[in-house]
Amino acid sequence: MENKKKFLTRAVHAGNKVDQETGAVIPPLHLTSTFEQESVGVNKGFDYSRAGNPTTKRYEENIASLEDADFAIAFSSGMAAITSLFQMLKNGDHVVIGRNTYGGTYRMTTQVLESHGFQFDFVDTRNIEEVESAIKPNTKIVFVETPTNPLLELCDIKEISKVCKKHRIYLAVDNTFMSPYGQSPLQLGADVIMHSATKYIGGHSDLISGVLITSDEVLAEKLYFIQKSGGAVPSPFDCWLLLRSTKTLGLRVQHQSDSAFELAKKLESHDEVKSIIYPGLESHEQHDLATKQQLNPDGQPIYGSMISIIVSSIEKRDSFLKKIKLFTLAESLGGVESLISVPYDMTHVSIPSDVKKAMGLPRTLIRLSVGVENIEDLYSDLLQALED
Ligand SMILES: Cc1ncc(COP(=O)(O)O)c(C=O)c1O
């Protein structure tokens, strides 16, 4: 019933019913670790907040609805969600994963999970043949990010999902960079979506959270089991904030993306910008795929609010960072405030320099996360910071 309504309506209403007891338009926040049992084993659907909480459940319902999915399983961070996904594996299982993955995912897989007997192969997921040839008899999951952080490389979810179906393995998509508003991996054939909800879903840079979303009942059951067993659950308060944030997700993401597109077009011809990476520009190698795959709920192409620019030298990079005022130098992205970062030395610091070199990530790449501020103010700020 809920899923038949349009995205912006579901964002406000899914999981958000008027409180029956008091009439409160905003349902209450259940800050409780435990629940009274009427008699042993008899309760009102909840017994302990690690295993389930009414506020968490309402958030899970809301976010599942936004991805047109049946189930959402919330975690205390994006990394907890990714780790929980891989905890479905058994010793000796193999995963094919994007080579240009988020630094924390690289660190978790290579420095923690490999020592538990899981195997990971990092490949260029832009190339379907490379993905398929990395699949082995023990491969259980293909894990991709699209667009990637920070090189904004895309992979064709529909084509990769065909390969995964052929080999009977799960396709998991880290959809953090597009949010549920800008890309629908389940509709393109993926089995499970992961979000760092810290980013667009939270949207205000005030919490850390993650979520896995699927319509596969067997998969969902395993993930709920890992959620309650591992206990990497978000606090009910964070879920309450997340529920408040998703109401404006579509408005924020559309505005941020429109601003980023305008800024990218303006910056493309700037003398001090050696090169620019933005999927909305025709100069982006995979512009056509972005136009086909990244669609808002009205079916219009949407290119995201992340822009990567490469400047001529480290000195230029540092003078730019010193002069910029409205973009705050900080890790993270997707919030209402514009942020700026140098992935080589920040988010991707755990990736060895030879690996960064091989993936084409230079020290002079500056990543912009465009917020909801006035675009003329953002542009003037960028111009003055780029000046010599
Ligand atoms: C693409 C992507 N995936 C996963 C994560 C990890 O999420 P979290 O920081 O919420 O643990 C991040 C964090 O920056 C990210 O950018």
The ligand as a Tripos MOL2 file, in Angstrom:
@<TRIPOS>MOLECULE
LIG
   16    16     1     0     0
SMALL
NO_CHARGES

@<TRIPOS>ATOM
      1 C1         30.9660    4.9450   -0.1350 C.3       1 LIG1
      2 C2         31.0740    4.7070    1.3400 C.ar      1 LIG1
      3 N1         30.7640    3.4990    1.8360 N.ar      1 LIG1
      4 C3         30.8600    3.2350    3.1610 C.ar      1 LIG1
      5 C4         31.2870    4.1880    4.0550 C.ar      1 LIG1
      6 C5         31.3890    3.8550    5.5260 C.3       1 LIG1
      7 O1         30.3420    4.4350    6.2250 O.3       1 LIG1
      8 P1         30.4320    4.9370    7.7680 P.3       1 LIG1
      9 O2         31.4280    6.0400    7.7990 O.co2     1 LIG1
     10 O3         29.0400    5.3620    8.0600 O.co2     1 LIG1
     11 O4         30.8620    3.7690    8.5740 O.co2     1 LIG1
     12 C6         31.6190    5.4580    3.5690 C.ar      1 LIG1
     13 C7         32.1120    6.5120    4.5000 C.2       1 LIG1
     14 O5         32.6120    7.5120    4.0920 O.2       1 LIG1
     15 C8         31.5200    5.7270    2.1760 C.ar      1 LIG1
     16 O6         31.8310    6.9230    1.6650 O.3       1 LIG1
@<TRIPOS>BOND
     1     1     2 1
     2     2     3 ar
     3     2    15 ar
     4     3     4 ar
     5     4     5 ar
     6     5     6 1
     7     5    12 ar
     8     6     7 1
     9     7     8 1
    10     8     9 2
    11     8    10 1
    12     8    11 1
    13    12    13 1
    14    12    15 ar
    15    13    14 2
    16    15    16 1
@<TRIPOS>SUBSTRUCTURE
     1 LIG1         1 GROUP 0 **** ****
